[in-house]
Amino acid sequence: EEFPEHHPVFFGNGMVLLIQGKLLATSKGDLGKGSSYGRATVELQGQRFTILLVDIYSSPFVSREPALTALRHVTREFANEPVLLMGDFNTPTDSVLFHGLREHFSNAFEVAGTGHDATWPSVCPVLSIDQIWFNRQIQVHRTQYHSCSQSDHQAVLAEFSLSR
């Protein structure tokens, strides 16, 4: 009701995406050990792009490397189209585990962010674990984090356009 022009896509594991525009396709997949992703192909204002929403399992006893490696393999499938990659990575942006992803993606906050870059915990954030990444076919203009009373994470907001 709060977003009448948006269509919800439920991927499970608490992952929900609100889509504005035409939803062309969806799928979901496993990244191993409690980690997963949802994919939505969207057309908005005549332009088509892919959104990958991720949730990487959080445990101090489980390495995130296999999940982020699997995610890198998933993103290769969409290398020739605009892709937004976002979600709860449970891994700080300065982690060496993002090295492979950085070959084709940029972090939205690093490119066009303002304010403090941490998202968790929301009351006094110290870790930047919630992120939006984009490939070369997308231009990010602004990225901000906002407190959200409904979550223990900060919300990540980004304004972007598709490169022509």
RODO-2510 file (C-alpha; in nm, 4 decimals, decimal comma):
residues 164
     n   res          X          Y          Z
     1     e     0,0000     0,0000     0,0000
     2     e     0,2913     0,2359     0,0707
     3     f     0,4335     0,1806    -0,2806
     4     p     0,1342     0,1519    -0,5161
     5     e     0,3435     0,1742    -0,8364
     6     h     0,5808    -0,1032    -0,7284
     7     h     0,5500    -0,4799    -0,7655
     8     p     0,6902    -0,6988    -0,4846
     9     v     0,9095    -0,9949    -0,5712
    10     f     0,9600    -1,2440    -0,2871
    11     f     1,2775    -1,4523    -0,3184
    12     g     1,2588    -1,6234     0,0222
    13     n     1,5048    -1,5939     0,3110
    14     g     1,3574    -1,2505     0,3890
    15     m     1,4624    -1,1081     0,0516
    16     v     1,1978    -0,8833    -0,1045
    17     l     1,2488    -0,6563    -0,4017
    18     l     1,0086    -0,3765    -0,4964
    19     i     1,0093    -0,3281    -0,8727
    20     q     0,8912    -0,0238    -1,0629
    21     g     0,8431    -0,0848    -1,4326
    22     k     0,7830    -0,4112    -1,6145
    23     l     0,9064    -0,7316    -1,4523
    24     l     1,0313    -0,9577    -1,7346
    25     a     1,1751    -1,2558    -1,5460
    26     t     1,2767    -1,3773    -1,2026
    27     s     1,4791    -1,6629    -1,0631
    28     k     1,6652    -1,7476    -0,7465
    29     g     1,9699    -1,9489    -0,6654
    30     d     2,1920    -2,0878    -0,3955
    31     l     2,5391    -1,9509    -0,3238
    32     g     2,6171    -2,2258    -0,0700
    33     k     2,6118    -2,2569     0,3101
    34     g     2,3009    -2,0448     0,3810
    35     s     2,3754    -1,7804     0,1150
    36     s     2,1389    -1,7092    -0,1721
    37     y     2,0435    -1,4637    -0,4450
    38     g     1,7375    -1,3533    -0,6345
    39     r     1,7447    -1,2237    -0,9904
    40     a     1,4950    -0,9901    -1,1548
    41     t     1,5086    -0,8712    -1,5131
    42     v     1,3290    -0,5375    -1,5392
    43     e     1,2306    -0,2973    -1,8128
    44     l     1,1905     0,0642    -1,7061
    45     q     1,1359     0,3531    -1,9463
    46     g     1,2245     0,1274    -2,2387
    47     q     1,5547     0,0122    -2,0885
    48     r     1,6257    -0,3393    -1,9670
    49     f     1,8539    -0,4309    -1,6769
    50     t     1,9138    -0,7064    -1,4225
    51     i     1,8986    -0,6792    -1,0459
    52     l     2,0724    -0,9383    -0,8315
    53     l     1,9675    -0,9303    -0,4653
    54     v     2,1971    -1,1234    -0,2313
    55     d     2,2061    -1,2432     0,1262
    56     i     2,5436    -1,3826     0,2307
    57     y     2,5328    -1,6029     0,5410
    58     s     2,6680    -1,4401     0,8538
    59     s     2,8703    -1,6521     1,0937
    60     p     3,2155    -1,5977     1,2413
    61     f     3,2753    -1,9708     1,1855
    62     v     3,1878    -1,9830     0,8138
    63     s     3,4037    -1,8262     0,5434
    64     r     3,2214    -1,5984     0,3016
    65     e     3,4767    -1,6707     0,0297
    66     p     3,2852    -1,9628    -0,1313
    67     a     2,9616    -1,7604    -0,1468
    68     l     3,1319    -1,4531    -0,2960
    69     t     3,3174    -1,6730    -0,5464
    70     a     2,9881    -1,8367    -0,6476
    71     l     2,8313    -1,4906    -0,6800
    72     r     3,1143    -1,3796    -0,9097
    73     h     3,0370    -1,6795    -1,1341
    74     v     2,6655    -1,5873    -1,1402
    75     t     2,7438    -1,2279    -1,2412
    76     r     2,9452    -1,3485    -1,5427
    77     e     2,6204    -1,4736    -1,6966
    78     f     2,5045    -1,1119    -1,7203
    79     a     2,8331    -0,9508    -1,8237
    80     n     2,6929    -0,7891    -2,1388
    81     e     2,3933    -0,6175    -1,9808
    82     p     2,3411    -0,3543    -1,7100
    83     v     2,3494    -0,5161    -1,3652
    84     l     2,2799    -0,3855    -1,0162
    85     l     2,4058    -0,6154    -0,7442
    86     m     2,2790    -0,5376    -0,3961
    87     g     2,1990    -0,6769    -0,0564
    88     d     2,3422    -0,7924     0,2727
    89     f     2,6929    -0,9131     0,1953
    90     n     2,7866    -0,9500     0,5639
    91     t     3,1368    -0,8615     0,4475
    92     p     3,2935    -0,5143     0,4780
    93     t     3,3603    -0,3414     0,1452
    94     d     3,7360    -0,3270     0,2093
    95     s     3,7604    -0,7078     0,2306
    96     v     4,0037    -0,8841    -0,0013
    97     l     3,7118    -1,1169    -0,0851
    98     f     3,5706    -0,8444    -0,3130
    99     h     3,8872    -0,8316    -0,5265
   100     g     3,7422    -1,0564    -0,7992
   101     l     3,4093    -0,8730    -0,8064
   102     r     3,5878    -0,5404    -0,8488
   103     e     3,7155    -0,6524    -1,1914
   104     h     3,3712    -0,5819    -1,3400
   105     f     3,1762    -0,4028    -1,0655
   106     s     3,2131    -0,0839    -0,8635
   107     n     3,0718    -0,0109    -0,5204
   108     a     2,8042     0,2603    -0,5416
   109     f     2,9014     0,4299    -0,2165
   110     e     3,2700     0,4432    -0,3125
   111     v     3,1789     0,6099    -0,6432
   112     a     2,9020     0,8481    -0,5367
   113     g     2,8497     0,8224    -0,1633
   114     t     2,7933     1,0898     0,0952
   115     g     2,8083     1,0593     0,4710
   116     h     2,9344     0,7753     0,6882
   117     d     2,9778     0,4470     0,4976
   118     a     2,8839     0,1927     0,7684
   119     t     2,5408     0,0231     0,7729
   120     w     2,5442    -0,2137     1,0720
   121     p     2,4309    -0,2049     1,3447
   122     s     2,1874     0,0723     1,2624
   123     v     2,2037     0,2465     1,6015
   124     c     2,5789     0,2990     1,5848
   125     p     2,7017     0,1549     1,2539
   126     v     3,0636     0,0400     1,2339
   127     l     3,0622    -0,2090     0,9416
   128     s     2,9719    -0,1480     0,5764
   129     i     2,8090    -0,4867     0,5068
   130     d     2,5005    -0,3717     0,3099
   131     q     2,6009    -0,2614    -0,0367
   132     i     2,5038    -0,1793    -0,3926
   133     w     2,7455    -0,2664    -0,6740
   134     f     2,7047    -0,1886    -1,0440
   135     n     2,8783    -0,2818    -1,3672
   136     r     3,0047    -0,0525    -1,6430
   137     q     2,6676    -0,0181    -1,8159
   138     i     2,5277     0,1726    -1,5163
   139     q     2,6176     0,5165    -1,3849
   140     v     2,5545     0,5879    -1,0174
   141     h     2,4851     0,9526    -0,9361
   142     r     2,4245     0,9462    -0,5614
   143     t     2,4360     0,6946    -0,2771
   144     q     2,3288     0,7470     0,0821
   145     y     2,2567     0,5424     0,3917
   146     h     1,9503     0,6065     0,6059
   147     s     1,8379     0,4755     0,9423
   148     c     1,5458     0,2374     0,9256
   149     s     1,3407     0,1675     1,2377
   150     q     1,2275    -0,1661     1,0896
   151     s     1,5765    -0,3185     1,0716
   152     d     1,9063    -0,3456     1,2542
   153     h     2,0718    -0,2395     0,9247
   154     q     2,0826     0,1018     0,7585
   155     a     1,8953     0,1332     0,4289
   156     v     2,1102     0,1922     0,1189
   157     l     1,9667     0,4326    -0,1394
   158     a     2,1214     0,4952    -0,4797
   159     e     2,0225     0,7036    -0,7799
   160     f     2,1467     0,5690    -1,1113
   161     s     2,0981     0,5725    -1,4861
   162     l     2,1793     0,3245    -1,7571
   163     s     2,4711     0,4108    -1,9824
   164     r     2,3800     0,4472    -2,3470
***
